Amino acid sequence: MGGWKLEVFRMGMYITFPVAIFYIFNQPKYFEEWVVKTRKELYPHTSDEERKKFRDEINRRRQEQMEQELTKKLSSHLQL
């Protein structure tokens, strides 16, 4: 058969090959462009007015929720 030298070589290949492939193909230059393009598709740039509308809606809903909680607490307190 091959002997211990062949086995050492094979073991070295079994360890080196996956590590080398991982190192080569895990470089940012290979997938950075794809990530940027996908991010722009999924999360398009919104205008300042849209952001302001969104913030106003969130604040309005928070205010409504706080008023409902306050009303609920007051009504439960008055029933006691």
PyRosetta script that sets phi, psi and omega in degrees:
from pyrosetta import init, pose_from_sequence

init()
pose = pose_from_sequence("MGGWKLEVFRMGMYITFPVAIFYIFNQPKYFEEWVVKTRKELYPHTSDEERKKFRDEINRRRQEQMEQELTKKLSSHLQL")
pose.set_psi(1, -159.1)
pose.set_omega(1, -173.8)
pose.set_phi(2, -85.4)
pose.set_psi(2, -28.5)
pose.set_omega(2, -178.8)
pose.set_phi(3, 87.9)
pose.set_psi(3, -176.1)
pose.set_omega(3, -173.8)
pose.set_phi(4, -70.4)
pose.set_psi(4, -28.5)
pose.set_omega(4, 180.0)
pose.set_phi(5, -65.8)
pose.set_psi(5, -41.0)
pose.set_omega(5, 177.8)
pose.set_phi(6, -65.1)
pose.set_psi(6, -40.5)
pose.set_omega(6, 179.7)
pose.set_phi(7, -65.0)
pose.set_psi(7, -39.2)
pose.set_omega(7, 177.3)
pose.set_phi(8, -64.6)
pose.set_psi(8, -42.3)
pose.set_omega(8, 178.1)
pose.set_phi(9, -62.3)
pose.set_psi(9, -45.7)
pose.set_omega(9, -180.0)
pose.set_phi(10, -62.1)
pose.set_psi(10, -43.5)
pose.set_omega(10, 179.7)
pose.set_phi(11, -63.6)
pose.set_psi(11, -39.8)
pose.set_omega(11, 176.5)
pose.set_phi(12, -61.6)
pose.set_psi(12, -41.3)
pose.set_omega(12, 178.0)
pose.set_phi(13, -66.5)
pose.set_psi(13, -42.1)
pose.set_omega(13, 179.9)
pose.set_phi(14, -60.4)
pose.set_psi(14, -33.4)
pose.set_omega(14, -179.2)
pose.set_phi(15, -86.9)
pose.set_psi(15, -43.0)
pose.set_omega(15, -174.2)
pose.set_phi(16, -71.5)
pose.set_psi(16, -41.9)
pose.set_omega(16, -174.2)
pose.set_phi(17, -59.0)
pose.set_psi(17, -53.2)
pose.set_omega(17, -179.9)
pose.set_phi(18, -63.7)
pose.set_psi(18, -37.4)
pose.set_omega(18, 179.7)
pose.set_phi(19, -65.6)
pose.set_psi(19, -43.4)
pose.set_omega(19, 179.4)
pose.set_phi(20, -64.7)
pose.set_psi(20, -43.9)
pose.set_omega(20, 179.0)
pose.set_phi(21, -62.6)
pose.set_psi(21, -43.5)
pose.set_omega(21, 178.2)
pose.set_phi(22, -60.8)
pose.set_psi(22, -43.9)
pose.set_omega(22, -179.4)
pose.set_phi(23, -64.2)
pose.set_psi(23, -44.6)
pose.set_omega(23, -176.7)
pose.set_phi(24, -66.1)
pose.set_psi(24, -49.1)
pose.set_omega(24, -172.8)
pose.set_phi(25, -88.4)
pose.set_psi(25, -1.6)
pose.set_omega(25, 178.2)
pose.set_phi(26, -101.3)
pose.set_psi(26, 21.3)
pose.set_omega(26, 177.4)
pose.set_phi(27, -79.3)
pose.set_psi(27, 138.9)
pose.set_omega(27, -177.9)
pose.set_phi(28, -59.7)
pose.set_psi(28, -30.0)
pose.set_omega(28, -177.0)
pose.set_phi(29, -63.2)
pose.set_psi(29, -21.3)
pose.set_omega(29, -178.7)
pose.set_phi(30, -80.2)
pose.set_psi(30, -26.9)
pose.set_omega(30, -175.6)
pose.set_phi(31, -128.1)
pose.set_psi(31, 2.3)
pose.set_omega(31, -178.9)
pose.set_phi(32, -64.2)
pose.set_psi(32, -44.0)
pose.set_omega(32, 179.9)
pose.set_phi(33, -61.5)
pose.set_psi(33, -41.5)
pose.set_omega(33, 179.9)
pose.set_phi(34, -64.6)
pose.set_psi(34, -41.2)
pose.set_omega(34, -179.1)
pose.set_phi(35, -64.4)
pose.set_psi(35, -44.0)
pose.set_omega(35, -179.4)
pose.set_phi(36, -64.1)
pose.set_psi(36, -43.8)
pose.set_omega(36, -179.7)
pose.set_phi(37, -63.4)
pose.set_psi(37, -44.8)
pose.set_omega(37, -179.7)
pose.set_phi(38, -65.4)
pose.set_psi(38, -40.8)
pose.set_omega(38, 178.9)
pose.set_phi(39, -61.8)
pose.set_psi(39, -40.9)
pose.set_omega(39, 178.9)
pose.set_phi(40, -66.2)
pose.set_psi(40, -33.7)
pose.set_omega(40, 178.3)
pose.set_phi(41, -71.4)
pose.set_psi(41, -42.3)
pose.set_omega(41, -176.4)
pose.set_phi(42, -77.2)
pose.set_psi(42, -36.8)
pose.set_omega(42, -176.9)
pose.set_phi(43, -125.5)
pose.set_psi(43, 77.6)
pose.set_omega(43, -178.3)
pose.set_phi(44, -66.1)
pose.set_psi(44, 154.2)
pose.set_omega(44, -180.0)
pose.set_phi(45, -66.9)
pose.set_psi(45, 131.1)
pose.set_omega(45, 179.8)
pose.set_phi(46, -106.0)
pose.set_psi(46, 153.1)
pose.set_omega(46, -179.7)
pose.set_phi(47, -77.1)
pose.set_psi(47, 165.5)
pose.set_omega(47, 179.8)
pose.set_phi(48, -65.3)
pose.set_psi(48, -33.7)
pose.set_omega(48, 179.5)
pose.set_phi(49, -66.9)
pose.set_psi(49, -39.8)
pose.set_omega(49, 177.3)
pose.set_phi(50, -63.5)
pose.set_psi(50, -40.6)
pose.set_omega(50, 177.7)
pose.set_phi(51, -63.0)
pose.set_psi(51, -41.9)
pose.set_omega(51, 179.6)
pose.set_phi(52, -64.0)
pose.set_psi(52, -42.2)
pose.set_omega(52, 177.7)
pose.set_phi(53, -61.1)
pose.set_psi(53, -42.9)
pose.set_omega(53, 179.9)
pose.set_phi(54, -62.1)
pose.set_psi(54, -47.6)
pose.set_omega(54, 178.9)
pose.set_phi(55, -61.8)
pose.set_psi(55, -41.6)
pose.set_omega(55, 178.7)
pose.set_phi(56, -62.7)
pose.set_psi(56, -41.0)
pose.set_omega(56, 179.2)
pose.set_phi(57, -65.0)
pose.set_psi(57, -41.6)
pose.set_omega(57, 178.0)
pose.set_phi(58, -62.2)
pose.set_psi(58, -45.5)
pose.set_omega(58, 179.2)
pose.set_phi(59, -62.9)
pose.set_psi(59, -39.8)
pose.set_omega(59, 179.1)
pose.set_phi(60, -62.6)
pose.set_psi(60, -45.2)
pose.set_omega(60, 179.7)
pose.set_phi(61, -65.9)
pose.set_psi(61, -38.6)
pose.set_omega(61, 176.6)
pose.set_phi(62, -61.9)
pose.set_psi(62, -43.0)
pose.set_omega(62, 179.3)
pose.set_phi(63, -61.7)
pose.set_psi(63, -44.6)
pose.set_omega(63, 177.8)
pose.set_phi(64, -60.3)
pose.set_psi(64, -44.0)
pose.set_omega(64, -179.4)
pose.set_phi(65, -63.7)
pose.set_psi(65, -42.4)
pose.set_omega(65, 178.8)
pose.set_phi(66, -63.8)
pose.set_psi(66, -40.2)
pose.set_omega(66, 178.1)
pose.set_phi(67, -64.3)
pose.set_psi(67, -41.1)
pose.set_omega(67, 178.2)
pose.set_phi(68, -63.7)
pose.set_psi(68, -43.5)
pose.set_omega(68, 179.2)
pose.set_phi(69, -64.2)
pose.set_psi(69, -41.0)
pose.set_omega(69, 179.1)
pose.set_phi(70, -64.6)
pose.set_psi(70, -43.0)
pose.set_omega(70, 178.0)
pose.set_phi(71, -61.7)
pose.set_psi(71, -43.0)
pose.set_omega(71, 179.8)
pose.set_phi(72, -63.4)
pose.set_psi(72, -44.1)
pose.set_omega(72, 179.7)
pose.set_phi(73, -65.5)
pose.set_psi(73, -41.4)
pose.set_omega(73, 179.5)
pose.set_phi(74, -66.1)
pose.set_psi(74, -41.8)
pose.set_omega(74, 180.0)
pose.set_phi(75, -66.6)
pose.set_psi(75, -38.1)
pose.set_omega(75, 177.9)
pose.set_phi(76, -70.4)
pose.set_psi(76, -33.4)
pose.set_omega(76, 178.8)
pose.set_phi(77, -70.5)
pose.set_psi(77, -38.0)
pose.set_omega(77, -179.7)
pose.set_phi(78, -71.9)
pose.set_psi(78, -26.5)
pose.set_omega(78, -179.9)
pose.set_phi(79, -74.5)
pose.set_psi(79, -19.6)
pose.set_omega(79, 180.0)
pose.set_phi(80, -72.8)
pose.dump_pdb("model.pdb")
